[in-house]
């Protein structure tokens, strides 16, 4: 398998920190993950959730940071707002305005607050 692994922001920060420390930190971490993945504590606690395969792929193939649903919605709203501003017809403007209203209505219905979107 040659795909990059998706990591949370916390996991990605740890992996990058270990990569920055050098080869010996990476090798030590991999050995420890094989022997006892439940040993991690403190700032390394998120490593408990990673499989050995995922950790190896993150170190040697690479990783992508997985966005939270809130971050994805914020990016989507920003995109729709930009498209609304640059709409070239009233139909296009209504289309993106409707999408924005739909997102906000869904969040309101579910009683979910995302500061930048629901303010």
Phi and psi restraints in degrees (value plus and minus 20) as a CYANA .aco file:
   2 UNK   PHI    -139.8   -99.8
   2 UNK   PSI      -3.8    36.2
   3 UNK   PHI    -102.0   -62.0
   3 UNK   PSI     126.0   166.0
   4 UNK   PHI     -87.7   -47.7
   4 UNK   PSI     129.0   169.0
   5 UNK   PHI    -110.9   -70.9
   5 UNK   PSI     127.6   167.6
   6 UNK   PHI    -113.5   -73.5
   6 UNK   PSI     109.4   149.4
   7 UNK   PHI    -143.0  -103.0
   7 UNK   PSI     134.0   174.0
   8 UNK   PHI     -91.1   -51.1
   8 UNK   PSI     148.7   188.7
   9 UNK   PHI     -79.7   -39.7
   9 UNK   PSI     -60.4   -20.4
  10 UNK   PHI     -84.8   -44.8
  10 UNK   PSI     -66.1   -26.1
  11 UNK   PHI     -82.9   -42.9
  11 UNK   PSI     -62.6   -22.6
  12 UNK   PHI     -82.8   -42.8
  12 UNK   PSI     -59.6   -19.6
  13 UNK   PHI     -83.3   -43.3
  13 UNK   PSI     -60.1   -20.1
  14 UNK   PHI     -86.2   -46.2
  14 UNK   PSI     -68.6   -28.6
  15 UNK   PHI     -79.2   -39.2
  15 UNK   PSI     -65.6   -25.6
  16 UNK   PHI     -83.8   -43.8
  16 UNK   PSI     -59.4   -19.4
  17 UNK   PHI     -81.4   -41.4
  17 UNK   PSI     -64.0   -24.0
  18 UNK   PHI     -87.7   -47.7
  18 UNK   PSI     -57.9   -17.9
  19 UNK   PHI     -82.9   -42.9
  19 UNK   PSI     -60.7   -20.7
  20 UNK   PHI     -85.9   -45.9
  20 UNK   PSI     -50.4   -10.4
  21 UNK   PHI     -92.4   -52.4
  21 UNK   PSI     -44.0    -4.0
  22 UNK   PHI      96.3   136.3
  22 UNK   PSI     158.2   198.2
  23 UNK   PHI     -78.6   -38.6
  23 UNK   PSI     -60.9   -20.9
  24 UNK   PHI     -85.1   -45.1
  24 UNK   PSI     -55.1   -15.1
  25 UNK   PHI     -87.2   -47.2
  25 UNK   PSI     -59.8   -19.8
  26 UNK   PHI     -84.8   -44.8
  26 UNK   PSI     -68.4   -28.4
  27 UNK   PHI     -82.8   -42.8
  27 UNK   PSI     -63.2   -23.2
  28 UNK   PHI     -80.6   -40.6
  28 UNK   PSI     -65.3   -25.3
  29 UNK   PHI     -81.6   -41.6
  29 UNK   PSI     -62.7   -22.7
  30 UNK   PHI     -84.8   -44.8
  30 UNK   PSI     -62.4   -22.4
  31 UNK   PHI     -81.0   -41.0
  31 UNK   PSI     -64.5   -24.5
  32 UNK   PHI     -86.3   -46.3
  32 UNK   PSI     -53.7   -13.7
  33 UNK   PHI     -86.4   -46.4
  33 UNK   PSI     -54.1   -14.1
  34 UNK   PHI     -90.1   -50.1
  34 UNK   PSI     -65.9   -25.9
  35 UNK   PHI     -91.4   -51.4
  35 UNK   PSI     -64.6   -24.6
  36 UNK   PHI    -180.6  -140.6
  36 UNK   PSI      68.5   108.5
  37 UNK   PHI     -87.1   -47.1
  37 UNK   PSI     -34.5     5.5
  38 UNK   PHI    -106.5   -66.5
  38 UNK   PSI     -18.8    21.2
  39 UNK   PHI     -96.1   -56.1
  39 UNK   PSI     -39.7     0.3
  40 UNK   PHI     -86.1   -46.1
  40 UNK   PSI     117.6   157.6
  41 UNK   PHI    -164.8  -124.8
  41 UNK   PSI     156.9   196.9
  42 UNK   PHI      39.8    79.8
  42 UNK   PSI    -155.1  -115.1
  43 UNK   PHI     -88.6   -48.6
  43 UNK   PSI     -36.3     3.7
  44 UNK   PHI    -113.7   -73.7
  44 UNK   PSI     -18.4    21.6
  45 UNK   PHI     -72.0   -32.0
  45 UNK   PSI     -59.3   -19.3
  46 UNK   PHI     -79.7   -39.7
  46 UNK   PSI     -37.5     2.5
  47 UNK   PHI     -86.8   -46.8
  47 UNK   PSI     -41.6    -1.6
  48 UNK   PHI     -79.7   -39.7
  48 UNK   PSI     -51.5   -11.5
  49 UNK   PHI     -98.7   -58.7
  49 UNK   PSI     -36.7     3.3
  50 UNK   PHI    -107.5   -67.5
  50 UNK   PSI     116.3   156.3
  51 UNK   PHI     -94.6   -54.6
  51 UNK   PSI     142.9   182.9
  52 UNK   PHI     -79.4   -39.4
  52 UNK   PSI     -64.2   -24.2
  53 UNK   PHI     -78.2   -38.2
  53 UNK   PSI     -65.2   -25.2
  54 UNK   PHI     -83.6   -43.6
  54 UNK   PSI     -59.9   -19.9
  55 UNK   PHI     -86.1   -46.1
  55 UNK   PSI     -63.9   -23.9
  56 UNK   PHI     -79.7   -39.7
  56 UNK   PSI     -67.7   -27.7
  57 UNK   PHI     -82.0   -42.0
  57 UNK   PSI     -59.8   -19.8
  58 UNK   PHI     -81.8   -41.8
  58 UNK   PSI     -62.5   -22.5
  59 UNK   PHI     -92.2   -52.2
  59 UNK   PSI     -62.2   -22.2
  60 UNK   PHI    -125.1   -85.1
  60 UNK   PSI     -42.4    -2.4
  61 UNK   PHI    -126.0   -86.0
  61 UNK   PSI     -60.1   -20.1
  62 UNK   PHI     108.3   148.3
  62 UNK   PSI     155.5   195.5
  63 UNK   PHI    -167.1  -127.1
  63 UNK   PSI     140.6   180.6
  64 UNK   PHI    -142.5  -102.5
  64 UNK   PSI     125.7   165.7
  65 UNK   PHI    -106.9   -66.9
  65 UNK   PSI     103.1   143.1
  66 UNK   PHI    -100.3   -60.3
  66 UNK   PSI     105.7   145.7
  67 UNK   PHI    -100.4   -60.4
  67 UNK   PSI     129.9   169.9
  68 UNK   PHI     -93.8   -53.8
  68 UNK   PSI     140.1   180.1
  69 UNK   PHI     -76.2   -36.2
  69 UNK   PSI     -57.2   -17.2
  70 UNK   PHI     -82.8   -42.8
  70 UNK   PSI     -63.9   -23.9
  71 UNK   PHI     -83.5   -43.5
  71 UNK   PSI     -59.8   -19.8
  72 UNK   PHI     -85.0   -45.0
  72 UNK   PSI     -61.6   -21.6
  73 UNK   PHI     -84.6   -44.6
  73 UNK   PSI     -61.9   -21.9
  74 UNK   PHI     -80.2   -40.2
  74 UNK   PSI     -65.0   -25.0
  75 UNK   PHI     -82.5   -42.5
  75 UNK   PSI     -60.5   -20.5
  76 UNK   PHI     -84.3   -44.3
  76 UNK   PSI     -65.0   -25.0
  77 UNK   PHI     -82.7   -42.7
  77 UNK   PSI     -62.9   -22.9
  78 UNK   PHI     -79.6   -39.6
  78 UNK   PSI     -62.6   -22.6
  79 UNK   PHI     -82.0   -42.0
  79 UNK   PSI     -67.4   -27.4
  80 UNK   PHI     -85.2   -45.2
  80 UNK   PSI     -58.0   -18.0
  81 UNK   PHI     -85.3   -45.3
  81 UNK   PSI     -59.2   -19.2
  82 UNK   PHI     -84.6   -44.6
  82 UNK   PSI     -63.4   -23.4
  83 UNK   PHI     -84.7   -44.7
  83 UNK   PSI     -55.8   -15.8
  84 UNK   PHI     -83.9   -43.9
  84 UNK   PSI     -62.8   -22.8
  85 UNK   PHI     -84.6   -44.6
  85 UNK   PSI     -52.4   -12.4
  86 UNK   PHI    -124.1   -84.1
  86 UNK   PSI      -6.6    33.4
  87 UNK   PHI     -78.9   -38.9
  87 UNK   PSI     119.0   159.0
  88 UNK   PHI    -120.6   -80.6
  88 UNK   PSI     -22.7    17.3
  89 UNK   PHI    -167.3  -127.3
  89 UNK   PSI     140.9   180.9
  90 UNK   PHI     -86.7   -46.7
  90 UNK   PSI     -51.6   -11.6
  91 UNK   PHI     -85.2   -45.2
  91 UNK   PSI     -63.4   -23.4
  92 UNK   PHI     -84.4   -44.4
  92 UNK   PSI     -61.6   -21.6
  93 UNK   PHI     -83.3   -43.3
  93 UNK   PSI     -63.8   -23.8
  94 UNK   PHI     -82.8   -42.8
  94 UNK   PSI     -57.8   -17.8
  95 UNK   PHI     -80.9   -40.9
  95 UNK   PSI     -71.3   -31.3
  96 UNK   PHI     -94.0   -54.0
  96 UNK   PSI     -52.1   -12.1
  97 UNK   PHI     -83.3   -43.3
  97 UNK   PSI     -60.2   -20.2
  98 UNK   PHI     -83.9   -43.9
  98 UNK   PSI     -60.5   -20.5
  99 UNK   PHI     -82.0   -42.0
  99 UNK   PSI     -64.3   -24.3
 100 UNK   PHI     -83.0   -43.0
 100 UNK   PSI     -64.1   -24.1
 101 UNK   PHI     -83.3   -43.3
 101 UNK   PSI     -59.2   -19.2
 102 UNK   PHI     -82.7   -42.7
 102 UNK   PSI     -63.0   -23.0
 103 UNK   PHI     -82.8   -42.8
 103 UNK   PSI     -67.4   -27.4
 104 UNK   PHI     -85.0   -45.0
 104 UNK   PSI     -59.0   -19.0
 105 UNK   PHI     -85.7   -45.7
 105 UNK   PSI     -62.0   -22.0
 106 UNK   PHI     -82.5   -42.5
 106 UNK   PSI     -63.5   -23.5
 107 UNK   PHI     -83.7   -43.7
 107 UNK   PSI     -61.1   -21.1
 108 UNK   PHI     -83.9   -43.9
 108 UNK   PSI     -64.3   -24.3
 109 UNK   PHI     -81.4   -41.4
 109 UNK   PSI     -58.6   -18.6
 110 UNK   PHI    -105.9   -65.9
 110 UNK   PSI     -20.4    19.6
 111 UNK   PHI      38.6    78.6
 111 UNK   PSI      24.0    64.0
 112 UNK   PHI    -130.0   -90.0
 112 UNK   PSI     109.1   149.1
 113 UNK   PHI    -130.6   -90.6
 113 UNK   PSI     106.0   146.0
 114 UNK   PHI    -143.8  -103.8
 114 UNK   PSI      88.3   128.3
 115 UNK   PHI     -59.5   -19.5
 115 UNK   PSI     -78.2   -38.2
 116 UNK   PHI     -85.1   -45.1
 116 UNK   PSI     -47.9    -7.9
 117 UNK   PHI    -112.3   -72.3
 117 UNK   PSI     -63.1   -23.1
 118 UNK   PHI    -113.2   -73.2
 118 UNK   PSI     -21.9    18.1
